[in-house]
Structure formats: structure tokens, C-alpha cells
Amino acid sequence: MITIEQLRRYALFDTAPDEIAAEDVADTVRQAAFLMRAGNADIDIDVELAEDPMPARFDRRLISQGLTNIIKNATEAIEAVPAEESVAGQEDVRVAAAAERRKARLRSLLETMGSQP
């Protein structure tokens, strides 16, 4: 599990201070998943989010890029499974975000044959 803070620290070397602003984590996750669904119609990308906004201060562009990369890695792992080993319904990517004690927690789970979330 990775927090927004950890992802932010990873990306800070390329962030100008004026790019960090109040944003909605849930909306950022939804948009990243939407973009990845468009390019991977054959893979289920499920998003688990609370209905309420999850406000935080971060660079939306960098966090979106990090989320997109994580989801892309998961879809590429699914595509790497040979067709004869593939099992319908067991090749999903789940992205979840939740607010925990004033922090946003993001999870990306890849469920394929032979892997555990």
C-alpha cells in the first residue's frame, strides 16, 4: 500500500511549489482509471472509492502520472500471461483509495492466476 505522501516524496524532485494545490484524491483516481480503461478495454479496471471527496494538497499531474504507471504495470502483467493459462474473471486490476487519519491511502491490486492480492 502506498500513501499520497510517499508518492509525493518520490515525485517532489520534479515539482515546482506552485504546482502543489488542494485537489480531490478520489477524482484523480477516477480520471487515471478512466484513461487506462480506454486503452485496455479487454481488462477490468475496478475502482473502489468512497462517495465523499478526499481533499489533499498534491501535484495532480505527478500523482496522476504515478497512478497511471502503476495501473499500466498491472495491465502489462495481465497481458504477459499466456492465453492458455488465462482464466476468465481472474484478470482484474483493482484500484482503491480511502481516507485514513487525515491521509489518503491508495491500493492497486492485480488479481491473476497464480498471484495473491
Buried (B, 14 or more C-beta within 10 A) or exposed (E): EBEBEBBBEEBEEEBEEEEBEEBBBBEBBBBBBEBBBEEBEEBBBEBEBEEEEBEBEBBBEBBBBBBBEBBBEBBEBBEEBEEEEEEEEEBBBBBBBBBEEEBBBBBBBBBBEEEEE
